Amino acid sequence: MSRNYELFYWPMIPGRGEYVRLALEHAGAAYVDVARKPPEEGGGIKNLVAFLGAAEAPLPFAPPVLVDGEVRLGQTAAILDYLGPRLGLTPDSATGRSTALMHQLTVSDLVSEAHDTHHPVGTGLYYEDQKAEALLRARSFRDTRLPKFAAYFERVLEGTGDWLDAGFMSYADLSLFQTLEGIAYAFPNTWARVSSDTPALRAHRNRVAALPSLAPYFASDRRLPFNEHGLFRHYPELDPA
Ligand SMILES: N[C@@H](CCC(=O)N[C@@H](CS)C(=O)NCC(=O)O)C(=O)O
């Protein structure tokens, strides 16, 4: 826990970097958020892009990237699977570790589907240039996909109790929380409907929100508020009453 992890992520964007930060912050791990440092100290977007482009194996595809000494990892789920045992955020057993990863990957699928509501055609295009498709995609997310994911996690929690894996809070619990926060921000009307049918999920979100380990982080400027540059964006037309 005393090592200095390095996290590389877009400095002002509330995106997948948040998932890694939550795990590090919960554990009280020492880490440097490299891109948030001043450019002359190696921070900023230019340095981040140069870091990502450096041909060093293993070469991660996209941020977030975690560096721990010789270890250099991309892919949020792989990073969390690596950090889990080191931060006490996965059970010791192989089954427990795989279960956490399974839940994380399902959360990642939900995150991608939420993202695709505002960028259904191309991530490199403006939202305004794919608005017609976004309206269609968001309808399917609201009516079918989000209720299906929510009902699934509700069923899991009905079976396990407080956490996704019975009796053990893992990084996947933190990730589910972050995702529900994002969805409640982006789709407040839809979330009000969906969450009224999923009391265990509502309670889970409140349980993570109240963790004393995260209180200093939530009160700090390290915690980025959601905005229309991140994964979860609030466009009222995508979330009718
Ligand atoms: N599956 C990857 C996705 C990584 C990803 O899409 N990162 C975004 C920021 S949240 C990015 O910068 N992508 C650049 C790109 O895909 O070109 C993960 O879970 O980490």
The ligand as an SDF file (V2000), in Angstrom:
LIG
                    3D

 20 19  0  0  0  0  0  0  0  0999 V2000
  -11.7970   -0.7990  -22.7280 N   0  0  0  0  0  0  0  0  0  0  0  0
  -10.9580    0.2880  -22.2990 C   0  0  0  0  0  0  0  0  0  0  0  0
  -11.4580    1.5300  -22.9660 C   0  0  0  0  0  0  0  0  0  0  0  0
  -10.4910    2.6830  -22.8000 C   0  0  0  0  0  0  0  0  0  0  0  0
  -11.0640    3.9550  -23.3720 C   0  0  0  0  0  0  0  0  0  0  0  0
  -12.0010    3.9510  -24.1910 O   0  0  0  0  0  0  0  0  0  0  0  0
  -10.5040    5.0760  -22.9440 N   0  0  0  0  0  0  0  0  0  0  0  0
  -10.9800    6.3430  -23.4240 C   0  0  0  0  0  0  0  0  0  0  0  0
  -11.1450    7.3150  -22.3090 C   0  0  0  0  0  0  0  0  0  0  0  0
  -12.3760    6.7690  -21.1440 S   0  0  0  0  0  0  0  0  0  0  0  0
  -10.0020    6.8890  -24.4260 C   0  0  0  0  0  0  0  0  0  0  0  0
   -9.2360    7.7890  -24.1580 O   0  0  0  0  0  0  0  0  0  0  0  0
  -10.0390    6.3130  -25.6120 N   0  0  0  0  0  0  0  0  0  0  0  0
   -9.2170    6.7280  -26.7040 C   0  0  0  0  0  0  0  0  0  0  0  0
   -9.5380    5.8980  -27.9270 C   0  0  0  0  0  0  0  0  0  0  0  0
  -10.2940    4.9210  -27.8040 O   0  0  0  0  0  0  0  0  0  0  0  0
   -9.0360    6.2490  -28.9830 O   0  0  0  0  0  0  0  0  0  0  0  0
  -10.9790    0.4050  -20.7730 C   0  0  0  0  0  0  0  0  0  0  0  0
  -11.9180   -0.1010  -20.1520 O   0  0  0  0  0  0  0  0  0  0  0  0
  -10.0470    0.9730  -20.1840 O   0  0  0  0  0  0  0  0  0  0  0  0
  1  2  1  0
  2  3  1  0
  2 18  1  0
  3  4  1  0
  4  5  1  0
  5  6  2  0
  5  7  1  0
  7  8  1  0
  8  9  1  0
  8 11  1  0
  9 10  1  0
 11 12  2  0
 11 13  1  0
 13 14  1  0
 14 15  1  0
 15 16  2  0
 15 17  1  0
 18 19  2  0
 18 20  1  0
M  END
$$$$
